[in-house]
Amino acid sequence: MTDAGGTREYDGIVLGAGISGLVSASVLLEKGARSVLVIDEYAKVGGNHLDFEIDGYTFDVGSLIFQDDSPLLHRFPELLPQYVPVEPSWSRLNPQGKVTDYPISLKDDLLAAGPLAWTAMAGSLVASRVRYRHQRNARDFTRFWVGAKAAQRTGLEHYVERFCGLPAERIDLDFAKARMMWIADNARVWPRVAAVGRRIGRKLSPHREAAQPAPARRVQQLVRPREGFGALYRPVVDRLEAEGVEFMLATPSTAIERADDTMVVRTAAGAFSSPMLVSTVPTHRALALAGAEAEPLPTVTIITLLCSFAGRRGFDTSILYNFSHGGSWKRLTMHSDFYGQERGREYFCVEVVGSPSVRTVAQAERAFRDHTSANDLFDGDLRVEGGHVLDSVYPVFTEGSAARAAEQVARLKQLGVTSLGKQGGFEYQPTARVSTRHAERALGGKVSPK
Ligand SMILES: Cc1cc2nc3c(=O)[nH]c(=O)nc-3n(C[C@H](O)[C@H](O)[C@H](O)COP(=O)(O)OP(=O)(O)OC[C@H]3O[C@@H](n4cnc5c(N)ncnc54)[C@H](O)[C@@H]3O)c2cc1C
């Protein structure tokens, strides 16, 4: 419907067509909306699920692996037939230059160190348990649980730093406690001893068949179709459109205004109004649209190198993490392991974390080539076919940024905007499964099973 001033009216408006935006539109329909407008400045749906086609190779930004038990598939079952089932494998380059188990190898990281280093690591663990019992940041947290020497030797401390683009001592403790508990879980010796004991007990038990738990359903790992994310999300767009959602892509919003109980979004393509406005774009961007001042929150910039290769590679897994002390790259994903080679060449993407010394594709390429050649990872013809710099990839929790984000979300609420998602909620949402449930919960929709 269009009002007297030419403003088109909707039951709901969503800014951003990423996972959070798609799920939000679906929840609004579920709650009774009959017309929803989704606006995004990107030309495609999927938000930061970005892919690039270069000369027959299809690359992603980042490592995008999905699972067939994801809540996203519960909400959008039409996605399942679009995915390609894969058997990915993971490994990591450790600080000793060895490609070994991810996230830690007892054999290569610890046993291989030898008796002298074991004694030093054991002593350091005891000292760290005392020294870091009052933890202040992610470095203290890591050192408390594994000891300062083991944190160095395994590359754990350096990986945390590379992940956030900041030294571990600048990463807030709350973030470590919320997101790095796997370190504590792996470092607790007694539960592991008890688990081994239980396993031995079951093997020795005369009723061991009955004592064994029912086998868990095997989760199938998935990647997007070869054609890219556009093809993946097409059936979702079709269904949402059939149910009353309109998509307005490649359309930047220029202002958000409030008139009594109605929110108005202005864009180059016209003005649109609704009693319900959901934003999934960065909080400072939404505040600026509403005419409010807000400082941008700290986020990670990822420079993605899009590479092809012919030769011998020094690892055989589809995903390789960099836990070594050098190199700015964080992770690489061999797309050709999933989709097959192209003209006899493998192809893959590399995530390089932006920093003051590495800001451009050329700088990232130089750092990657130097480091991988020093570690014998690619022996042959390595070509960088392209690159992409993406800001605001994920939030960085430093110097109270989570509290500043909560304050920005609260200000948006006062202005009549429900702000959610990875960008709009400044939340650590590593997977689409997390984003789906967050959006469902935030809008009071049916929450998909985990
Ligand atoms: C590198 C990378 C790797 C990932 N790996 C996986 C994986 O392996 N498995 C998995 O399930 N999920 C993965 N994800 C998905 C991810 O973790 C979240 O589920 C998803 O990106 C969150 O969606 P969102 O809609 O909240 O936000 P986003 O998709 O980040 O964006 C929402 C909207 O915000 C706006 N926006 C975003 N960035 C900017 C910007 N810089 N400037 C202005 N506007 C902007 C756009 O309008 C966009 O549509 C990955 C994502 C990335 C980026």
The ligand as a Tripos MOL2 file, in Angstrom:
@<TRIPOS>MOLECULE
LIG
   53    58     1     0     0
SMALL
NO_CHARGES

@<TRIPOS>ATOM
      1 C1         34.7140  -15.3510    6.6260 C.3       1 LIG1
      2 C2         33.4550  -16.0270    7.0390 C.ar      1 LIG1
      3 C3         33.4710  -17.3960    7.3150 C.ar      1 LIG1
      4 C4         32.2850  -18.0410    7.7290 C.ar      1 LIG1
      5 N1         32.3140  -19.3920    7.9390 N.ar      1 LIG1
      6 C5         31.1340  -20.0520    8.2160 C.ar      1 LIG1
      7 C6         31.0800  -21.4690    8.2860 C.ar      1 LIG1
      8 O1         32.0960  -22.1490    8.0510 O.2       1 LIG1
      9 N2         29.8730  -22.0570    8.5910 N.ar      1 LIG1
     10 C7         28.7340  -21.3250    8.8140 C.ar      1 LIG1
     11 O2         27.6720  -21.9040    9.0990 O.2       1 LIG1
     12 N3         28.7700  -19.9780    8.7270 N.ar      1 LIG1
     13 C8         29.9120  -19.3280    8.4240 C.ar      1 LIG1
     14 N4         29.9150  -17.9590    8.2850 N.ar      1 LIG1
     15 C9         28.6420  -17.2500    8.5010 C.3       1 LIG1
     16 C10        28.5880  -16.3360    9.7070 C.3       1 LIG1
     17 O3         29.4300  -16.6960   10.6700 O.3       1 LIG1
     18 C11        27.2200  -15.9080   10.1490 C.3       1 LIG1
     19 O4         26.2880  -16.9220   10.2770 O.3       1 LIG1
     20 C12        26.6360  -14.9340    9.1650 C.3       1 LIG1
     21 O5         27.6110  -14.2570    8.4200 O.3       1 LIG1
     22 C13        25.8430  -13.9050    9.9460 C.3       1 LIG1
     23 O6         24.9310  -13.3040    9.0830 O.3       1 LIG1
     24 P1         24.3590  -11.8510    9.3700 P.3       1 LIG1
     25 O7         23.1890  -11.7200    8.4720 O.co2     1 LIG1
     26 O8         24.1200  -11.6420   10.8240 O.co2     1 LIG1
     27 O9         25.5230  -10.8330    9.0120 O.3       1 LIG1
     28 P2         26.3160  -10.5200    7.6810 P.3       1 LIG1
     29 O10        26.1470  -11.5620    6.6470 O.co2     1 LIG1
     30 O11        27.7180  -10.2400    8.1070 O.co2     1 LIG1
     31 O12        25.7420   -9.1380    7.1750 O.3       1 LIG1
     32 C14        24.4490   -8.6080    7.3240 C.3       1 LIG1
     33 C15        24.2970   -7.3660    6.5210 C.3       1 LIG1
     34 O13        25.0790   -6.3150    7.0550 O.3       1 LIG1
     35 C16        25.5280   -5.4740    6.0030 C.3       1 LIG1
     36 N5         26.9890   -5.4100    6.0710 N.ar      1 LIG1
     37 C17        27.8320   -6.4370    6.3420 C.ar      1 LIG1
     38 N6         29.1110   -6.0310    6.3060 N.ar      1 LIG1
     39 C18        29.0610   -4.7300    6.0430 C.ar      1 LIG1
     40 C19        30.0480   -3.7310    5.8830 C.ar      1 LIG1
     41 N7         31.3540   -4.0130    5.9240 N.pl3     1 LIG1
     42 N8         29.6260   -2.4750    5.6310 N.ar      1 LIG1
     43 C20        28.3230   -2.2020    5.5320 C.ar      1 LIG1
     44 N9         27.3530   -3.0830    5.6470 N.ar      1 LIG1
     45 C21        27.7100   -4.3360    5.9010 C.ar      1 LIG1
     46 C22        25.0640   -6.0470    4.7050 C.3       1 LIG1
     47 O14        23.9300   -5.3390    4.3220 O.3       1 LIG1
     48 C23        24.7310   -7.4790    5.0740 C.3       1 LIG1
     49 O15        23.7120   -8.0280    4.2870 O.3       1 LIG1
     50 C24        31.0830  -17.2890    7.8730 C.ar      1 LIG1
     51 C25        31.0810  -15.9170    7.5920 C.ar      1 LIG1
     52 C26        32.2340  -15.2880    7.1570 C.ar      1 LIG1
     53 C27        32.1650  -13.8180    6.8310 C.3       1 LIG1
@<TRIPOS>BOND
     1     1     2 1
     2     2     3 ar
     3     2    52 ar
     4     3     4 ar
     5     4     5 ar
     6     4    50 ar
     7     5     6 ar
     8     6     7 ar
     9     6    13 1
    10     7     8 2
    11     7     9 ar
    12     9    10 ar
    13    10    11 2
    14    10    12 ar
    15    12    13 ar
    16    13    14 ar
    17    14    15 1
    18    14    50 ar
    19    15    16 1
    20    16    17 1
    21    16    18 1
    22    18    19 1
    23    18    20 1
    24    20    21 1
    25    20    22 1
    26    22    23 1
    27    23    24 1
    28    24    25 2
    29    24    26 1
    30    24    27 1
    31    27    28 1
    32    28    29 2
    33    28    30 1
    34    28    31 1
    35    31    32 1
    36    32    33 1
    37    33    34 1
    38    33    48 1
    39    34    35 1
    40    35    36 1
    41    35    46 1
    42    36    37 ar
    43    36    45 ar
    44    37    38 ar
    45    38    39 ar
    46    39    40 ar
    47    39    45 ar
    48    40    41 1
    49    40    42 ar
    50    42    43 ar
    51    43    44 ar
    52    44    45 ar
    53    46    47 1
    54    46    48 1
    55    48    49 1
    56    50    51 ar
    57    51    52 ar
    58    52    53 1
@<TRIPOS>SUBSTRUCTURE
     1 LIG1         1 GROUP 0 **** ****
